[in-house]
């Protein structure tokens, strides 16, 4: 009997397997291995759902702030912290990208449903308890250059006119003596809002030194157009007491805002634009005054954390304005190195450039830093050409601090005439 030898097929099998596994076993290019997804930074925080707890308290329980770098582990930890507080029946944390290309910038939407409180049988006590749970008291403290320090409080009721609504009554004393009532309510489109209110106040005009007394009522509407665009319209009625008999004004304003997706109060590689047109009528005066306003800002990173910022501001008027409505030249708002109200006019044009150098981590809870600036501006009367105006200048340096509940800045400006002026601004809104 002849034995047949089977051919050895093992080398062929090994060869076939090697060919099949070659793409898997071949080391990846070093450049591909080095490409890691960019960290995701929170640029927007929103609180939704059924709750009476203030948004600031929900964020404190969540332990997250704008500027934080988060991943899925951090999102899960936020959810666990909110659930562990025992204040909510349901908690959901949603992560949303601000655009298809900027995947390193996200918005966190925290949706909560608060646990109901113990039932109260007495209807009057129950109503008072419900009202107390929807109310907030917040201190107000700010310094407005040219007007001084104002202090007071803001009382607010949330969700009394439907979910997401707010009724606020801020009252201040000091440089700006004013009491206001503001009502704001979202429409069926979650980001569209209608607002109305009234106010009565008085303060001393920094140029004329005369008390400016105003009573005002308004109604407005805001709509989110997407991609950072927001449109608004407002109608207002105002009585102004300045010198002599009071004037009655009627204002109709339409505006468009564009705001990029930069995090916090330190924009970078971003553009911001505010454009509006106001039609102002004065009782007893023929014809209305058309007042355009443009405020454009651009921010560009120039190495490290440094940012170069540029701004252009224009306030126009088609006809002569009453003294109390004229634009004020000077101060931190348009020309540092000059006092607020150094000059007045119907129209104002201003430009500035700044180099901002933050101190500390870009993802910290607040931003602090130094800045160097150059400002130029002019005011002039209606009917005159901008090209014929003589611009005055100011330059200097300052420091700034921004935190979630307020801001502070201090600038020293030189007016190119031998004088240095200190400009300060501060505001707290807990």
C-alpha positions as CSV (number, residue, x, y, z in Angstrom):
1,X,0.0,0.0,0.0
2,X,1.4,3.3,-1.1
3,X,1.0,6.2,1.3
4,X,0.3,9.6,-0.3
5,X,1.9,12.6,1.3
6,X,-0.4,15.6,1.7
7,X,1.1,18.8,0.7
8,X,2.0,21.1,3.6
9,X,-0.5,24.0,3.4
10,X,0.6,25.8,6.6
11,X,3.0,28.3,4.9
12,X,0.2,29.3,2.5
13,X,-2.2,29.8,5.4
14,X,0.2,31.9,7.3
15,X,0.9,34.0,4.2
16,X,-2.9,34.6,3.7
17,X,-3.4,35.6,7.3
18,X,-0.4,37.9,7.2
19,X,-1.7,39.7,4.1
20,X,-5.1,40.1,5.7
21,X,-3.7,41.5,9.0
22,X,-1.1,43.7,7.4
23,X,-3.3,46.9,7.4
24,X,-4.2,46.3,11.0
25,X,-0.7,45.5,12.3
26,X,1.1,48.2,10.4
27,X,2.0,51.1,12.8
28,X,0.0,54.3,12.2
29,X,1.9,57.3,11.0
30,X,3.3,59.3,13.9
31,X,1.4,62.4,12.8
32,X,-1.9,60.6,12.9
33,X,-1.3,59.3,16.4
34,X,-0.5,62.8,17.6
35,X,-3.8,64.2,16.4
36,X,-6.1,64.2,19.5
37,X,-9.5,65.8,19.5
38,X,-9.4,69.3,20.9
39,X,-10.7,69.8,24.5
40,X,-14.4,70.9,24.7
41,X,-14.8,74.3,26.4
42,X,-18.2,75.5,27.9
43,X,-19.1,78.8,26.3
44,X,-22.8,78.9,27.2
45,X,-24.8,77.6,30.2
46,X,-28.6,77.4,30.2
47,X,-31.0,76.2,32.9
48,X,-34.4,74.8,31.7
49,X,-37.2,72.9,33.3
50,X,-39.7,73.3,36.1
51,X,-38.0,74.9,39.1
52,X,-38.2,77.9,41.4
53,X,-34.6,77.8,42.4
54,X,-32.5,80.7,40.9
55,X,-30.3,79.7,38.0
56,X,-27.2,80.8,40.0
57,X,-28.0,78.3,42.7
58,X,-28.6,75.5,40.2
59,X,-25.2,76.2,38.7
60,X,-23.6,76.3,42.1
61,X,-25.0,72.8,42.8
62,X,-23.8,71.6,39.4
63,X,-20.3,72.9,40.0
64,X,-19.8,74.1,36.4
65,X,-19.0,77.6,34.9
66,X,-18.4,79.1,31.5
67,X,-14.9,78.5,30.5
68,X,-14.6,75.0,32.1
69,X,-13.2,72.2,30.0
70,X,-15.5,69.2,30.1
71,X,-15.7,65.6,28.7
72,X,-18.3,62.9,29.2
73,X,-17.0,62.0,32.6
74,X,-17.4,65.7,33.7
75,X,-21.0,65.7,32.3
76,X,-21.8,62.6,34.3
77,X,-20.3,64.1,37.4
78,X,-22.5,67.2,37.0
79,X,-25.6,65.0,36.7
80,X,-24.5,63.1,39.8
81,X,-24.0,66.3,41.9
82,X,-27.4,67.6,41.0
83,X,-29.1,64.3,41.8
84,X,-27.1,64.0,45.1
85,X,-28.4,67.4,46.2
86,X,-31.9,65.9,46.7
87,X,-33.6,69.0,45.3
88,X,-34.7,67.5,41.9
89,X,-36.9,64.7,40.8
90,X,-35.3,64.6,37.3
91,X,-32.0,65.8,36.0
92,X,-30.6,65.8,32.4
93,X,-27.5,67.5,31.1
94,X,-27.3,68.0,27.4
95,X,-24.2,68.9,25.4
96,X,-24.7,71.0,22.2
97,X,-22.1,72.2,19.8
98,X,-22.3,75.8,18.8
99,X,-21.5,75.1,15.2
100,X,-20.5,72.3,12.8
101,X,-16.9,73.5,12.6
102,X,-16.1,74.8,16.1
103,X,-16.5,71.4,17.9
104,X,-14.3,72.6,20.7
105,X,-16.9,75.1,21.9
106,X,-20.1,73.7,23.5
107,X,-23.2,74.8,25.3
108,X,-24.4,72.8,28.3
109,X,-28.2,72.7,28.8
110,X,-29.2,71.6,32.3
111,X,-32.8,70.4,32.4
112,X,-34.2,69.9,36.0
113,X,-37.5,69.2,37.6
114,X,-37.6,70.4,41.2
115,X,-39.1,68.2,43.9
116,X,-42.5,69.6,45.2
117,X,-42.5,71.0,48.6
118,X,-44.8,69.6,51.4
119,X,-48.4,70.3,50.7
120,X,-50.0,73.3,52.6
121,X,-53.7,73.1,53.0
122,X,-54.5,76.8,53.8
123,X,-54.9,78.4,50.3
124,X,-53.6,81.8,51.5
125,X,-50.5,80.4,53.1
126,X,-50.0,78.1,50.1
127,X,-50.1,81.1,47.7
128,X,-47.7,83.1,49.9
129,X,-45.3,80.1,50.2
130,X,-45.4,79.6,46.4
131,X,-44.7,83.4,45.9
132,X,-41.8,83.3,48.4
133,X,-40.3,80.3,46.5
134,X,-40.5,82.3,43.2
135,X,-38.9,85.5,44.6
136,X,-35.3,86.6,44.7
137,X,-33.5,89.5,46.3
138,X,-30.3,90.7,44.7
139,X,-28.0,93.6,45.7
140,X,-27.1,96.3,43.2
141,X,-23.8,98.2,43.4
142,X,-22.2,100.0,40.5
143,X,-20.1,103.0,39.6
144,X,-21.0,105.0,36.5
145,X,-18.3,107.4,35.4
146,X,-19.7,111.0,35.4
147,X,-22.6,110.0,37.7
148,X,-21.0,108.3,40.7
149,X,-21.9,105.3,42.8
150,X,-25.4,103.8,42.7
151,X,-26.6,101.2,45.2
152,X,-29.8,99.4,45.9
153,X,-31.6,96.1,45.4
154,X,-33.5,94.2,42.8
155,X,-36.6,92.2,43.7
156,X,-37.6,89.5,41.2
157,X,-40.4,87.0,40.7
158,X,-39.8,84.2,38.4
159,X,-42.3,82.0,36.4
160,X,-45.3,84.1,37.8
161,X,-46.6,84.7,34.2
162,X,-45.6,81.3,32.8
163,X,-42.5,79.3,32.7
164,X,-39.4,81.4,31.9
165,X,-41.2,84.7,32.7
166,X,-39.7,87.3,35.1
167,X,-41.0,90.4,36.9
168,X,-38.2,92.6,38.3
169,X,-38.2,95.8,40.4
170,X,-34.8,97.3,40.7
171,X,-34.4,100.4,42.9
172,X,-31.3,102.4,43.3
173,X,-30.1,105.5,45.1
174,X,-27.0,107.6,44.9
175,X,-25.7,108.8,41.6
176,X,-28.7,107.4,39.8
177,X,-31.9,107.6,41.8
178,X,-34.3,105.3,40.0
179,X,-37.1,102.7,40.4
180,X,-38.1,100.5,37.6
181,X,-40.5,97.7,36.9
182,X,-39.6,95.2,34.2
183,X,-41.7,92.3,32.8
184,X,-40.2,89.7,30.5
185,X,-41.9,86.6,29.1
186,X,-40.8,84.0,26.5
187,X,-43.0,83.3,23.5
188,X,-43.8,79.9,21.9
189,X,-40.3,80.0,20.3
190,X,-38.2,79.5,23.3
191,X,-35.6,82.2,22.5
192,X,-38.1,84.9,21.5
193,X,-39.2,87.2,24.2
194,X,-41.6,90.1,24.8
195,X,-40.7,92.7,27.4
196,X,-42.3,95.8,28.9
197,X,-41.8,98.1,31.8
198,X,-41.7,101.6,33.3
199,X,-39.3,103.7,35.3
200,X,-38.9,107.0,37.1
201,X,-35.5,108.4,37.9
202,X,-33.3,111.4,38.2
203,X,-29.6,112.2,38.0
204,X,-27.3,115.2,37.4
205,X,-26.1,115.8,33.8
206,X,-22.3,115.7,33.9
207,X,-21.9,118.5,31.3
208,X,-24.6,121.0,32.1
209,X,-24.8,120.3,35.9
210,X,-28.6,120.2,35.7
211,X,-30.9,117.6,37.2
212,X,-32.3,115.2,34.5
213,X,-35.6,113.8,35.5
214,X,-37.3,111.1,33.4
215,X,-40.4,109.0,33.5
216,X,-40.4,106.3,30.9
217,X,-42.6,103.4,29.7
218,X,-41.7,100.9,27.0
219,X,-42.7,97.6,25.2
220,X,-40.3,95.6,23.1
221,X,-39.7,92.3,21.3
222,X,-36.6,90.2,20.7
223,X,-36.1,87.4,18.3
224,X,-33.2,85.0,18.0
225,X,-32.3,84.6,14.3
226,X,-29.6,81.9,14.9
227,X,-25.9,81.9,14.2
228,X,-25.3,84.6,16.8
229,X,-27.8,87.1,15.3
230,X,-30.6,88.7,17.3
231,X,-33.2,91.3,16.2
232,X,-35.2,93.6,18.4
233,X,-37.8,96.3,18.3
234,X,-39.0,98.7,20.9
235,X,-41.5,101.5,21.4
236,X,-41.1,104.0,24.2
237,X,-42.8,107.0,25.7
238,X,-40.8,109.4,27.9
239,X,-41.4,112.6,29.8
240,X,-38.1,114.6,30.4
241,X,-37.7,117.4,32.9
242,X,-34.5,119.3,32.3
243,X,-34.7,123.1,32.1
244,X,-38.1,124.7,31.7
245,X,-41.3,122.8,30.9
246,X,-41.0,119.0,30.5
247,X,-40.7,117.5,27.0
248,X,-42.6,114.5,25.8
249,X,-40.7,112.1,23.6
250,X,-41.8,109.1,21.5
251,X,-39.2,106.6,20.4
252,X,-39.4,103.7,17.9
253,X,-36.2,101.6,17.7
254,X,-35.2,98.6,15.6
255,X,-31.9,96.9,16.0
256,X,-29.7,93.9,15.1
257,X,-27.0,92.3,17.3
258,X,-24.4,89.9,16.3
259,X,-22.4,88.1,19.0
260,X,-19.9,85.4,18.4
261,X,-19.2,82.3,20.4
262,X,-16.2,83.4,22.5
263,X,-16.3,82.2,26.1
264,X,-16.8,84.5,29.0
265,X,-15.9,88.2,29.1
266,X,-12.6,87.8,27.3
267,X,-13.4,87.4,23.5
268,X,-10.8,86.1,21.1
269,X,-10.9,85.6,17.3
270,X,-14.4,87.1,17.4
271,X,-16.6,89.9,16.1
272,X,-19.4,91.7,17.9
273,X,-21.8,94.2,16.3
274,X,-24.6,96.3,17.6
275,X,-26.6,98.3,15.0
276,X,-29.8,100.2,15.6
277,X,-31.9,103.0,14.2
278,X,-34.2,105.2,16.4
279,X,-37.0,107.5,15.3
280,X,-37.5,110.1,18.0
281,X,-40.4,112.5,18.0
282,X,-40.7,115.5,20.3
283,X,-44.1,116.8,21.1
284,X,-44.6,120.3,19.7
285,X,-41.7,120.0,17.3
286,X,-42.3,119.4,13.6
287,X,-40.5,116.4,12.1
288,X,-38.8,113.5,13.8
289,X,-35.1,112.9,14.4
290,X,-33.5,109.8,13.0
291,X,-30.7,108.5,15.1
292,X,-28.5,105.6,13.8
293,X,-26.0,103.9,16.1
294,X,-23.3,101.4,15.2
295,X,-20.9,99.8,17.7
296,X,-18.5,97.3,16.0
297,X,-15.8,95.4,17.8
298,X,-13.2,92.9,16.6
299,X,-10.9,90.6,18.6
300,X,-7.8,88.8,17.3
301,X,-5.4,86.5,19.2
302,X,-1.8,87.7,18.6
303,X,0.2,85.0,20.4
304,X,-0.1,83.2,23.7
305,X,-3.2,84.6,25.5
306,X,-2.7,88.2,24.2
307,X,-5.7,89.7,22.3
308,X,-5.7,92.7,20.0
309,X,-9.1,94.5,20.2
310,X,-10.5,97.2,17.9
311,X,-13.7,99.2,18.2
312,X,-15.6,101.7,16.1
313,X,-18.6,103.7,17.6
314,X,-20.9,106.1,15.7
315,X,-23.9,107.9,17.1
316,X,-25.8,110.0,14.5
317,X,-28.7,112.5,14.4
318,X,-30.5,113.8,11.4
319,X,-31.3,117.1,13.1
320,X,-30.4,119.1,16.2
321,X,-31.1,117.3,19.5
322,X,-32.3,118.8,22.9
323,X,-29.4,119.4,25.3
324,X,-30.2,116.4,27.4
325,X,-30.0,114.0,24.4
326,X,-26.7,115.2,23.0
327,X,-23.8,112.7,22.9
328,X,-21.1,113.0,25.7
329,X,-17.4,113.0,24.7
330,X,-14.9,111.5,27.2
331,X,-14.6,108.9,29.8
332,X,-14.1,105.1,29.6
333,X,-17.0,104.8,27.2
334,X,-15.3,106.5,24.2
335,X,-12.2,108.6,25.1
336,X,-10.0,107.8,28.0
337,X,-7.8,110.6,29.3
338,X,-10.8,113.0,29.0
339,X,-13.6,113.5,31.6
340,X,-17.1,112.4,30.8
341,X,-18.9,115.4,29.2
342,X,-15.7,117.2,28.2
343,X,-17.7,118.1,25.0
344,X,-21.2,117.5,23.8
345,X,-22.7,117.3,20.3
346,X,-25.5,115.9,18.2
347,X,-23.2,113.3,16.7
348,X,-20.2,111.2,18.0
349,X,-17.6,109.2,16.2
350,X,-14.9,107.2,18.1
351,X,-12.4,104.5,17.5
352,X,-10.0,102.6,19.8
353,X,-7.4,99.9,19.7
354,X,-6.3,97.8,22.7
355,X,-3.7,95.1,23.5
356,X,-5.2,92.9,26.2
357,X,-2.9,90.6,28.3
358,X,-4.8,88.3,30.6
359,X,-3.1,87.1,33.8
360,X,-3.9,83.5,34.8
361,X,-5.6,80.5,33.2
362,X,-8.0,81.2,30.2
363,X,-10.4,78.6,31.7
364,X,-10.5,80.0,35.2
365,X,-13.7,81.2,36.8
366,X,-12.8,84.9,36.1
367,X,-10.5,86.9,34.0
368,X,-7.9,89.4,35.2
369,X,-5.3,91.2,33.2
370,X,-3.7,94.4,31.9
371,X,-4.4,96.4,28.7
372,X,-2.8,99.2,26.7
373,X,-5.1,101.5,24.7
374,X,-5.2,104.3,22.2
375,X,-8.5,106.2,21.7
376,X,-9.6,108.9,19.3
377,X,-13.0,110.6,19.1
378,X,-15.0,113.7,18.0
379,X,-18.4,115.2,18.7
380,X,-20.1,117.6,16.3
381,X,-23.5,119.1,15.5
382,X,-26.0,117.9,12.9
383,X,-25.5,119.3,9.4
384,X,-21.7,119.3,9.7
385,X,-19.4,116.8,8.0
386,X,-17.4,114.2,9.8
387,X,-14.4,114.8,7.6
388,X,-14.2,118.4,8.8
389,X,-14.0,117.5,12.4
390,X,-10.9,117.6,14.6
391,X,-10.4,114.3,16.5
392,X,-8.9,114.4,20.0
393,X,-6.8,111.5,21.4
394,X,-6.1,109.6,24.5
395,X,-3.7,106.8,25.4
396,X,-2.7,104.8,28.4
397,X,-2.9,101.5,30.3
398,X,-5.2,99.8,32.8
399,X,-6.2,96.7,34.7
400,X,-9.4,94.7,34.5
401,X,-11.1,92.0,36.4
402,X,-14.3,90.1,35.3
403,X,-16.0,87.4,37.3
404,X,-19.5,85.8,36.9
405,X,-21.1,88.2,39.3
406,X,-19.4,91.5,38.3
407,X,-16.6,93.4,36.8
408,X,-14.0,96.0,37.7
409,X,-11.7,98.1,35.6
410,X,-9.2,100.9,36.3
411,X,-7.5,102.9,33.5
412,X,-5.0,105.8,33.4
413,X,-5.3,107.8,30.3
414,X,-3.2,110.7,28.9
415,X,-4.9,113.4,26.9
416,X,-1.8,114.5,24.9
417,X,-2.2,117.9,26.5
418,X,-0.2,117.2,29.6
419,X,-3.0,115.8,31.8
420,X,-3.6,112.2,33.1
421,X,-7.0,111.1,34.2
422,X,-8.0,107.9,36.1
423,X,-11.1,106.1,34.8
424,X,-12.9,103.5,37.0
425,X,-15.9,101.3,36.4
426,X,-17.4,98.6,38.6
427,X,-20.6,96.7,38.8
428,X,-21.9,93.8,41.0
429,X,-24.9,91.7,40.0
430,X,-25.0,88.5,42.1
